[in-house]
Amino acid sequence: MDLITDEYIQKLVNDHKKKLQYHRDRYNNIRKHDEEFMKKNRDRAKAHYENNKQKKKEYYETNKELMNAKASYKYYLKNDKVDKFKEKYNDRYELLVNAGFITESS
């Protein structure tokens, strides 16, 4: 008793794609050129920034070590020197493994 057929699923997917395309076109052709909309959007964004400035600061302060470890790891990964990273910053490597950022496959 399969109530949802493949055709129905395909219809839902196509309808969703059409709706997304409609809203994308509407924004790009009408909304973003409207002065009133742009002013409201800027005011909303500024208010959000002002209201959440402290939250963002706290987030970065609590995750400072993890962010530094990720940045170091990405640098060494880009330069194909992950082994040197493991040797030089073993504590950072362990932090990334414990956080689930990297898996110990090697």
Secondary structure, 3 states (H helix, E strand, C coil): CCCCCHHHHHHHHHHHHHHHHHHHHHHHHCHHHCHHHHHHHHHHHHHHHHHHHHHHHHHHHHCHHHHHHHHHHHHHHHCCCHHHHHHHCHHHHHHHHHHCCCCCCC
